[in-house]
Amino acid sequence: MDASMIDPKIIVKAAAAIGAGLAIGLGAIGSGIGIGNATGKFLEGISRQPETEGKMRTWFMLGAVLCETVTLYAFVIAIMLVLK
């Protein structure tokens, strides 16, 4: 089979599948690292000053939600690439 006989549509679909996998993979890794660091610091802060747990919990939840938003954006981009 000659290289000039390969359909360009197949190459585009393959590249989109690879891009979708990279998008969701890197997005999930980044969120996992971010939430892991935030959780560690949150628990460290509570262990040092237990009376500030209420205030810290609000900010921790906000940070966790923002980290998860990155994963959701990566998921949406991956779906858009697969459905292209």
N, C-alpha and C positions, 0 to 999 in steps of 0.2 A: 504494500500500500504506500503510495507516494504521499509526502507531506502536503502537497498542494491539494490533495483530495479530502482533507479534513474540513468538515463543515465549521465555519466560524461560530455558528450558534451553539455548537457543543462546547467550544472553548469558553464562550461567555457564560454558559450555564455552570461549567466546572469552576471557573474563577469566582462566580457568585456564591457557589456552595463553599468554597474555601474561605472566601471573605466572610460569609455568615458564621462559619465555625470560629474563625478568629475573633469576630466581633463579640459573640456571646462568651467565648472563652476568656478573653482578656477583660471584658466587662465584669464577669463574675469573679475573676481572680482579684481584680482591683477592689471590688466591693468587699470581698472576704477579708482582704488585708486591712481595709479601712475599718470595718466593723470589729475585727479582732483587736486592732490597736485601741479603738475607742472603748471597747468593753474592758480591756485591761486597765486603761487609765481610769475609767469610771470606778471599777472595783478598788483600785489603789487609792483613789480619792475618798471613797466611802470608808475604807479601813483606817485612813488617817483622821478623817473628821466625820463621824457617823451622823452628826446633827445636820449636815448639809445635804443629806441624801435626797430630800424632796426637790431642791433646786437643781441638783446635779442630774437627777433622773429626767427632768424635762429637757435639758440640753442634750443628754445622751440620746434620748428618743429622737429628737430632731436630727442629730447627726446620723443616727442609724437609718432614718427614713431617707435622708439625702444620699447616703451611700447606696441604698437599695434602688433609688431612682436611677442611678447610673446603670445598674444591671437591667432595669426595665427598658431604658433607652437602647441599650445594646441588643436586647431581645427584639425590640421593634425593628431596628435596623437589620438584624439577621432575618426576620420574617420578610421584610421588604426585599432583601437580596434573593431569598429563596423563591419568592413569588414573581420575580422579574422575568 
